[in-house]
Structures are given as structure tokens and as C-alpha cells.
Amino acid sequence: MSDPLKSALAVLDAYMAGLNRGDEAAVNAACNFPHVRIAGGKVVVWPTRGEYRLDDFRARAGDGWARSQWDERTPIHVGPDKVHLKVKFSRFRGDGSLL
């Protein structure tokens, strides 16, 4: 039997690794679609795989963004077919300073 939490964390790892490599295909492969982002009082929906663009991310990430890392990945709900996680992350410039 598979471990849903372990699988979900592996997807987050794949997402972050793809993001940090600038690999748009890997980021899209790690997301479910439609993909929904709720932040800053706005809801953005990417209907199908391939519509999530790293240029859109870079525009939101902050001036000088070079990489991100997970700070927290706390399970909120773990079921056989769905996992919800509370996540926090940090963004860094190329010199290692925090954005």
C-alpha cells in the first residue's frame, strides 16, 4: 500500500526542484490541473497542464529571485486519495540573502 503523505511530499519536492532549475515542464508535471492559486486577495486558475508559466512566477517572486526552499510542510489532512498541507517557503536572491 502506498503512503499518501510520502507521495504528496515527493510531489512538493519535485515542484520545488523544477522551480529552482527553471524547468517549466517539471513544474507543470508536479501540479494538478486545473491549478488554482489563492493569494493577495486574488484567485488565479490555470485550466490545463502547460498553462502555468515560470515567467508568471518570476513576476510574482520578487526582484532578484534565484531559488526557493520549503520552511514548513505540515499535514492538515491525510486520506487515501487526498492530502492537504500547510506550507511555508522562503525565497532567496543569488547571493543567498532572503527576499
PyMOL commands that set and color helices and strands:
alter all, ss='L'
color gray80, all
select helices_A, chain A and resi 4-21+24-30+54-61
alter helices_A, ss='H'
color red, helices_A
select strands_A, chain A and resi 35-39+42-46+65-78+83-93
alter strands_A, ss='S'
color yellow, strands_A
deselect
rebuild
show_as cartoon
